[in-house]
Amino acid sequence: MISCGYEDADDLDHLRTDPGFKLACGRLPDSGADLCSQPTLSRWTAFRRVGSRQRNANCENTPDLRSVIRMTYAMVDLYCASYPQPPRAVTLDIDDTVDVVHGHQQLSLFNAHYDERCFQPIHVYDTATARPVAVLLRPGKTPSGAEISRHLRRLVHRIRRHWPATRLTIRGDGHYGRPEVMAWCEANKVNYILGLPGNSVLDSLVEPVADAVRVNRAINEAYGVRRYTETRYGAKSWSRERRVVARIEATTKGLDIRYVVTNLSTGSAEWLYHTLYCARGQAENLIKLHKTQLASDRTSCRDPRANQVRLVLHTGAYWLMLKLRDAIPQPQPLARAEFTTLRMRLLKVAARVIETASRVRIAFAAACPDAALFASLARTLQPAGP
């Protein structure tokens, strides 16, 4: 339902008889039993003991804390199982995003930056493959270094249960460039490259290069000149000096310097910033897919455990759409399409479903724009036989 754009459980009252949905769930379109209705889904309940009484809860509130934790870990297990064999190295992008709320949900806070009451869930992606790793509900404030370290500890330990020899690299913006995070990664043999807010000390360390960039731009009357450099820097809150890479750019509007900190000992300053660090921008596009195209910011339950369950369900829908896109041959344009395009072109397509004694026939319109793709998939998936 979520993959097809129906995130409201009330839609089940009509979709329960849809032949396409029944086929997708392994039931015959006509003679097969109908799917669950909205009341049926709401009665997906379990007894929860409250004092000396027992009460029923709806499907989102049914899981207790232990069950919610296991469901969240199952997302990490699903990600690891998506690789046929452990990779030599993966880079995981971690970022938080605003999730505006409209009620009195627990954990929601007023965030002055967004001028809204909100959550700020943390998303973790394997950006190279667009695969989600974990989505965690959290209060609507910037995460502290101690909190990030706790999340990373649980995440990395779970991944290493599957991939003990895989080299892990954590990549994040300035919210995650905290001394607790860097110290934990160094102690646990995890690579990191994190954004670092600038200050007067850093600016003084790279001033010779920055001055050369300014002069070069002025002499050549260029619109912009960019260079990369690196230095060793240790803040008062750090336990040691660390490698800091700077991107210095002078334009007609002035000088702009951005910093990242890393424990990687190899790679030039330009490669570390331009190639490795800037690739994290793709993670923001994946978060947009998760939020805007799969409605994962519909966290309207009061209990935070129920809202975490919703995030898990929407992440499951993300996996469904990703599997669909990965099944499309690369020469096809839809092999790189966004989820909304896949939904409109492949899922919500009018067709006639005919059930016979021996098979189910699906007849598309003669003017179906993606008829060739459906035909090629049918030939690919057709079982071998006489």
C-alpha positions, 0 to 999 in steps of 0.5 A: 500500500505504501509503495503504491501511495496509499499510506492511509489504512482506510484505503484498505476497505477498497483495496482489499478486493483489488486483483493486482494487490491480491496477485502481489500478495500471492492470492488469485485475483477472483477466487482467492480470499480478499485481503484485510480491511481497515477494521481487520488491520486494526484488530491485529492486536496483542494483549498488553498487561497494564497493572492487573488488567489487560487491554488491546492495542492497535497494530502500531501500538502492539509491539513493546520496546523489545519488539520495536528494537528487534524490528529496527535491527531486522532492517540492518540484517536485511541490508547486510543480507542484500549483499551476496557476500560481505563487501571489502568496504562500505561507506555509510552516510548518516544524517538527520532530517526534520519531521514536522508534527501537528499534535502532542506526540511524545519526543516532539520538541520545538526547533527554533531553526525550523520554527516548528515542533518536530522530530529529527529522525536519523537516517543511515544509507549505503549511498553507493547502492541507495540501500537503507541501513537504519532509520531511528526516531529521535527528538526534534533537536540536534543530536549530541556527540554521546547520543551519536556514539551510542547509535553508531556503537549499536549499528556497527556491532550489528553490522559486524555480526554479519561482516566482521572483516568489512572496512566501514567508513562513516560519513556525515555533516557538521552535526556529526563531527563531535569529539565523542564520535571521532574517539569512538570510531578510532577506538573501534577501527572505523574510518570517518570523514565528517564535516567540521565547523570553521573557527579563527584557529583553523582559518589562521592555519590555512591563511597562506593558501587562502591568501594565494587563492585570493591573489590568484583570482584577482590577478586573473580576474576570474569569477572563482578559484578553488584549491584544497589543502590540509593541516593538523588541528587539535581542539581543546575538547579533542584528545589528539590532533587530527587530519583536517582538509579544507576547501578554499574558494575565492569568488567575486562575492568573497572567500568561502572555506569549508572543513572536514576532519578524517582519520583516513591517512591516504588520499589527497586533500582534493580527493578526500573533500571533492570525491569522497566527502561531497558524495554524501549529498546523494544521501539527502536525495535518498532521504527525500525519496523516503519522506516525500515519495513514501510519506515516511514523515507521517509519524502522527502516533502519540507513542514514539514506539508506534512512530518507530514502527511506522518508520520501519514499515515505510523503510520496508516500502522503500526496499520494495521500490528499490527491488523493483527498480533493480529488476529493470534492465539498465538500458531501460530509462526507468532503471534510474527513475525515482519512486514516484515515476516507477509508481505512475509508470509501472504500479498504478497502470490500468490492466485487465486481469483474467483468471482461468483454470490454468493461469492468470492473464494480464492484458494491458492497453495497446497504448501502454507507454511501457509495453515493451518493458512489461514484455521484456520482463515477462520473457525474462521471468517466464519459466523454462519448459517444453 
